[in-house]
Amino acid sequence: RIRWGAAAVAGANLAWRAFWQLFASSAADEAERDSAVVALLAALLALALGPAVDAALELERLGKLGREQAKGAEELAKQRIAHANEQAKAQAEAQKWKDAAEKLEKQVEAIKRQAEGQAEAYMKLMEENRSLKNQLADFDCVFGSSRKKAA
């Protein structure tokens, strides 16, 4: 818009100067020629300024896009850090549960060994009890009559 506005002003000035030269009775003096040259230079400058303005606008657009991408990258980095923290917490909790499971398995094994030992001791006591009952029965058979007399 700036470029076209400057070109329109310069063109209007050139048209006015040309019209003035054609219909004016006196020849163009040096000031009018200078203003015509200035108008021509302004028109050329406006045409040359167009790509520079376009480049500046493109640079501004790219800067805004870059800032948006940087903001998105920062947000993504925050999400990755949060995810990594959550994953580390989950791994720590999983390790805690794994350690607890191993501890409980060791306790179960210890209880099994203890129960096996107690079962063996119980069986020995039962065998000894049966043996003592048999011995008592044998003593009753052998000494039965004399034991009854003493009582």
Backbone bond lengths (Angstrom), bond angles and torsions (degrees), N, CA, C in turn:
res aa  C-N    CA-C-N  psi(-1)  N-CA   C-N-CA  omega(-1)  CA-C   N-CA-C  phi
1 R - - - 1.450 - - 1.527 110.32 -
2 I 1.325 114.95 -40.47 1.469 118.85 179.43 1.523 109.92 -62.81
3 R 1.312 115.92 -44.13 1.463 121.19 -177.62 1.521 110.32 -62.69
4 W 1.326 116.05 -44.82 1.466 118.47 -178.44 1.527 111.08 -70.10
5 G 1.287 117.29 -35.17 1.465 120.01 176.75 1.520 111.38 -63.90
6 A 1.340 116.35 -45.07 1.473 119.57 179.32 1.518 110.31 -65.45
7 A 1.339 116.62 -40.18 1.465 119.64 178.99 1.529 110.43 -65.29
8 A 1.323 117.74 -37.89 1.462 120.78 179.72 1.523 110.98 -66.76
9 V 1.325 117.96 -42.16 1.468 121.06 178.62 1.518 109.85 -63.46
10 A 1.358 116.13 -46.09 1.473 119.61 -179.99 1.522 110.92 -64.17
11 G 1.321 117.17 -40.63 1.468 120.49 178.64 1.519 111.79 -64.40
12 A 1.328 116.50 -42.12 1.464 120.18 178.23 1.523 110.21 -62.78
13 N 1.343 116.38 -40.66 1.460 120.13 178.47 1.527 110.88 -63.51
14 L 1.349 116.07 -44.06 1.476 119.19 178.52 1.532 110.91 -63.55
15 A 1.327 116.61 -41.65 1.468 119.78 179.68 1.531 110.14 -64.15
16 W 1.304 116.38 -41.05 1.460 120.03 178.79 1.523 110.10 -63.10
17 R 1.344 117.41 -44.25 1.460 120.56 179.61 1.523 110.95 -64.63
18 A 1.320 117.09 -40.64 1.468 119.60 179.23 1.527 110.06 -66.01
19 F 1.317 116.45 -43.26 1.453 120.12 177.76 1.523 110.84 -61.29
20 W 1.311 116.57 -42.49 1.462 122.15 -179.62 1.520 110.42 -63.21
21 Q 1.356 118.03 -39.69 1.462 121.49 -179.76 1.523 111.22 -69.59
22 L 1.305 116.85 -37.68 1.457 119.83 -178.03 1.529 112.05 -69.26
23 F 1.304 116.41 -41.55 1.446 119.27 -173.84 1.529 114.43 -101.99
24 A 1.311 117.60 -5.04 1.468 119.40 178.85 1.522 108.81 -80.96
25 S 1.297 116.00 146.67 1.452 120.04 -176.35 1.518 111.50 -78.56
26 S 1.303 117.44 -31.34 1.458 119.01 -177.78 1.520 109.93 -95.85
27 A 1.273 115.64 157.95 1.469 121.51 179.01 1.529 108.70 -70.28
28 A 1.307 113.85 155.72 1.468 119.07 -177.86 1.503 109.25 -67.68
29 D 1.266 115.18 131.21 1.460 117.72 177.80 1.526 109.56 -87.67
30 E 1.281 114.54 179.72 1.473 120.96 -173.56 1.528 111.79 -65.61
31 A 1.291 120.85 -36.05 1.467 124.09 -179.18 1.521 110.57 -66.28
32 E 1.342 115.95 -38.58 1.455 118.92 178.84 1.517 110.60 -69.12
33 R 1.338 116.23 -39.06 1.467 118.93 176.63 1.527 110.30 -63.71
34 D 1.331 115.75 -40.49 1.466 119.04 178.77 1.534 110.75 -62.95
35 S 1.332 116.76 -41.93 1.457 118.60 179.98 1.532 110.69 -68.08
36 A 1.328 117.42 -32.47 1.461 120.46 176.15 1.529 110.08 -66.60
37 V 1.330 116.25 -42.09 1.471 120.34 178.06 1.522 109.98 -64.28
38 V 1.324 116.79 -41.13 1.468 120.56 178.74 1.526 109.49 -63.58
39 A 1.308 118.17 -41.78 1.461 121.64 178.83 1.514 110.78 -63.78
40 L 1.355 116.38 -41.91 1.467 120.96 178.08 1.527 110.36 -63.88
41 L 1.323 116.39 -43.95 1.463 120.55 178.39 1.536 110.88 -64.70
42 A 1.335 116.91 -37.04 1.468 120.46 177.91 1.526 110.42 -64.60
43 A 1.338 116.52 -39.58 1.465 120.13 177.99 1.525 110.25 -65.44
44 L 1.323 118.00 -44.03 1.468 121.19 178.39 1.530 110.99 -65.06
45 L 1.309 114.74 -40.28 1.466 118.91 178.45 1.525 110.75 -64.22
46 A 1.326 117.27 -39.65 1.461 120.86 177.99 1.520 110.67 -62.76
47 L 1.342 116.51 -39.68 1.464 119.98 178.08 1.524 110.95 -68.44
48 A 1.320 116.69 -38.10 1.461 120.06 178.93 1.529 111.38 -74.10
49 L 1.330 116.30 -29.15 1.448 121.14 -178.89 1.528 111.49 -72.26
50 G 1.302 117.67 -24.64 1.474 122.34 -178.35 1.522 112.65 -54.84
51 P 1.330 118.77 -55.42 1.473 118.58 179.32 1.530 112.58 -61.73
52 A 1.333 117.36 -33.84 1.468 119.70 178.68 1.521 110.10 -66.38
53 V 1.340 116.52 -41.44 1.462 120.08 177.79 1.521 110.02 -65.77
54 D 1.345 116.10 -41.46 1.467 119.40 177.29 1.523 110.79 -61.45
55 A 1.324 116.91 -41.93 1.465 120.76 178.71 1.527 110.58 -64.03
56 A 1.339 117.31 -40.39 1.463 120.36 178.88 1.521 110.55 -65.14
57 L 1.331 117.27 -41.33 1.461 120.43 178.06 1.522 111.24 -64.95
58 E 1.329 115.26 -41.13 1.467 119.78 177.91 1.532 110.36 -64.39
59 L 1.319 116.09 -40.06 1.469 120.64 178.01 1.529 110.65 -63.46
60 E 1.315 116.83 -41.19 1.466 120.43 177.63 1.523 110.65 -63.81
61 R 1.354 116.10 -42.93 1.466 120.34 178.93 1.529 110.95 -63.15
62 L 1.324 116.21 -42.79 1.462 120.06 179.32 1.527 111.44 -66.83
63 G 1.343 116.04 -36.41 1.466 119.32 176.58 1.515 111.62 -62.81
64 K 1.336 115.88 -43.24 1.461 120.63 178.36 1.525 110.12 -64.27
65 L 1.330 116.41 -42.05 1.460 120.64 178.18 1.531 110.67 -63.50
66 G 1.335 116.02 -40.25 1.465 120.39 177.93 1.520 111.89 -63.42
67 R 1.343 116.30 -41.39 1.468 119.70 178.06 1.527 110.74 -64.65
68 E 1.334 116.46 -40.19 1.461 120.02 178.35 1.529 110.78 -64.15
69 Q 1.341 115.92 -41.44 1.463 119.42 178.61 1.526 110.92 -66.27
70 A 1.319 116.81 -38.76 1.464 120.01 178.45 1.528 109.91 -64.46
71 K 1.332 116.12 -40.53 1.460 120.15 178.36 1.530 109.86 -64.25
72 G 1.339 116.13 -42.82 1.468 120.23 177.70 1.525 111.48 -63.87
73 A 1.323 116.46 -40.52 1.468 120.22 178.28 1.524 110.66 -65.06
74 E 1.323 116.74 -38.82 1.464 120.63 178.44 1.526 110.25 -64.55
75 E 1.330 116.49 -42.76 1.460 120.57 178.74 1.530 110.49 -64.56
76 L 1.326 115.72 -40.62 1.461 119.91 178.35 1.529 110.47 -64.38
77 A 1.319 116.71 -40.25 1.470 120.14 178.19 1.529 110.30 -63.41
78 K 1.330 117.13 -41.19 1.467 120.48 177.45 1.529 110.66 -61.86
79 Q 1.342 116.28 -42.23 1.456 120.01 179.37 1.526 110.57 -65.10
80 R 1.331 116.72 -40.42 1.466 119.89 178.49 1.522 111.00 -63.85
81 I 1.333 117.06 -40.82 1.464 120.57 178.75 1.524 109.69 -64.65
82 A 1.336 116.36 -43.80 1.467 120.11 179.27 1.530 110.13 -62.08
83 H 1.343 116.18 -42.27 1.465 120.42 179.36 1.526 110.37 -64.69
84 A 1.330 116.70 -41.21 1.465 120.45 178.57 1.527 110.52 -63.59
85 N 1.337 116.84 -40.23 1.470 120.46 177.66 1.524 110.87 -63.99
86 E 1.331 116.27 -43.96 1.460 120.19 178.50 1.519 110.80 -62.95
87 Q 1.331 115.60 -41.30 1.464 119.93 179.59 1.531 110.46 -65.31
88 A 1.320 117.38 -40.37 1.469 120.61 178.44 1.526 110.07 -64.34
89 K 1.340 116.50 -41.40 1.465 119.43 177.59 1.525 110.60 -63.03
90 A 1.331 116.33 -43.42 1.465 120.04 -179.85 1.533 110.51 -63.60
91 Q 1.327 117.31 -40.07 1.462 120.24 178.15 1.521 110.86 -66.14
92 A 1.330 116.86 -40.14 1.465 119.93 178.29 1.522 110.11 -63.65
93 E 1.326 116.53 -42.85 1.465 119.77 178.73 1.520 110.87 -65.30
94 A 1.330 116.89 -40.76 1.464 120.29 178.29 1.530 110.27 -62.75
95 Q 1.320 116.93 -40.71 1.464 120.49 178.14 1.522 110.63 -64.93
96 K 1.337 116.53 -38.89 1.465 120.96 178.05 1.521 110.17 -61.60
97 W 1.342 116.98 -45.66 1.457 120.62 179.81 1.525 110.79 -66.81
98 K 1.313 116.63 -37.03 1.468 120.32 178.64 1.526 109.88 -64.23
99 D 1.334 116.98 -45.00 1.465 120.91 178.11 1.530 110.80 -61.86
100 A 1.337 116.29 -42.15 1.464 120.30 178.73 1.524 110.50 -63.08
101 A 1.337 117.52 -40.63 1.469 121.41 179.20 1.529 110.28 -64.48
102 E 1.326 117.08 -42.42 1.463 120.19 178.59 1.527 110.60 -62.88
103 K 1.326 116.45 -41.93 1.464 120.87 179.21 1.526 110.19 -61.91
104 L 1.338 116.59 -43.85 1.460 120.17 179.48 1.532 111.30 -66.14
105 E 1.327 117.34 -37.53 1.462 120.00 177.05 1.523 110.73 -62.62
106 K 1.332 116.79 -40.32 1.465 120.43 177.76 1.530 110.36 -64.74
107 Q 1.332 116.19 -39.44 1.460 119.49 178.32 1.528 110.92 -64.91
108 V 1.337 116.25 -40.28 1.464 120.33 178.75 1.527 109.99 -63.18
109 E 1.337 116.50 -43.21 1.466 120.24 178.29 1.527 110.50 -61.51
110 A 1.333 117.04 -42.47 1.468 120.60 179.24 1.527 110.86 -63.24
111 I 1.328 116.49 -42.07 1.470 120.50 179.06 1.523 109.96 -64.94
112 K 1.345 117.91 -39.60 1.473 121.01 177.67 1.526 110.37 -61.33
113 R 1.343 116.40 -46.40 1.464 119.49 179.49 1.527 110.51 -62.20
114 Q 1.330 116.00 -42.24 1.460 120.65 179.16 1.528 110.03 -62.71
115 A 1.339 116.30 -43.61 1.465 119.98 179.87 1.525 110.73 -64.56
116 E 1.324 117.73 -39.84 1.465 120.54 177.45 1.526 110.11 -62.56
117 G 1.344 116.06 -44.13 1.475 119.53 178.52 1.518 111.15 -62.14
118 Q 1.324 117.86 -42.33 1.459 121.16 179.52 1.526 110.77 -66.52
119 A 1.331 116.99 -37.65 1.467 120.35 178.79 1.521 110.09 -64.79
120 E 1.318 116.93 -41.56 1.463 120.11 177.78 1.529 110.48 -63.88
121 A 1.324 117.36 -44.05 1.469 121.15 178.77 1.523 110.56 -62.65
122 Y 1.334 116.34 -41.09 1.461 120.46 178.32 1.518 110.57 -62.60
123 M 1.316 116.85 -44.16 1.463 121.01 179.55 1.536 110.33 -62.73
124 K 1.325 117.66 -40.32 1.462 121.11 177.55 1.524 110.28 -63.64
125 L 1.364 115.54 -43.18 1.467 118.45 178.62 1.527 111.10 -63.64
126 M 1.302 117.36 -40.22 1.472 121.00 178.85 1.526 109.94 -64.28
127 E 1.328 115.35 -41.60 1.472 119.09 178.04 1.523 110.21 -64.33
128 E 1.327 117.04 -42.54 1.457 121.16 179.06 1.535 110.43 -64.95
129 N 1.324 116.75 -40.37 1.460 121.80 178.09 1.531 109.85 -61.47
130 R 1.323 116.07 -46.01 1.471 120.02 179.14 1.527 109.83 -62.35
131 S 1.347 115.09 -41.30 1.465 119.13 179.90 1.525 110.52 -63.81
132 L 1.336 116.75 -42.60 1.462 120.23 179.63 1.523 111.02 -66.43
133 K 1.306 117.60 -37.39 1.472 120.74 177.51 1.529 109.91 -64.60
134 N 1.333 115.44 -40.20 1.470 119.01 177.94 1.535 109.82 -64.43
135 Q 1.319 116.28 -42.54 1.471 119.51 179.41 1.534 109.72 -63.22
136 L 1.320 115.82 -41.76 1.458 119.57 179.13 1.523 110.87 -63.13
137 A 1.313 116.02 -40.42 1.463 120.27 178.02 1.530 109.82 -64.25
138 D 1.339 116.22 -40.33 1.468 120.19 178.67 1.532 109.77 -65.05
139 F 1.324 117.16 -42.06 1.467 119.89 178.89 1.528 109.97 -63.86
140 D 1.329 114.85 -38.29 1.461 118.22 178.53 1.531 110.08 -63.01
141 C 1.317 115.84 -38.86 1.463 119.07 -179.85 1.536 109.81 -67.48
142 V 1.329 115.62 -44.78 1.463 119.40 -175.78 1.529 109.95 -75.88
143 F 1.266 118.49 -49.88 1.454 121.64 -175.33 1.529 112.05 -103.42
144 G 1.281 117.26 12.32 1.443 121.21 -174.81 1.507 113.21 -55.86
145 S 1.340 119.40 -46.18 1.442 120.83 -175.73 1.517 111.06 -71.88
146 S 1.334 118.81 -36.04 1.452 120.11 -179.12 1.530 110.70 -76.68
147 R 1.276 117.64 -28.66 1.465 120.71 178.71 1.523 109.92 -71.34
148 K 1.293 115.64 -36.17 1.459 119.07 179.67 1.524 109.75 -70.36
149 K 1.357 117.27 -33.86 1.457 121.13 -179.61 1.513 108.57 -69.87
150 A 1.337 119.20 -38.73 1.432 121.13 -177.40 1.522 111.10 -70.95
151 A 1.238 116.64 -28.38 1.447 118.75 -179.06 1.470 108.96 -79.82
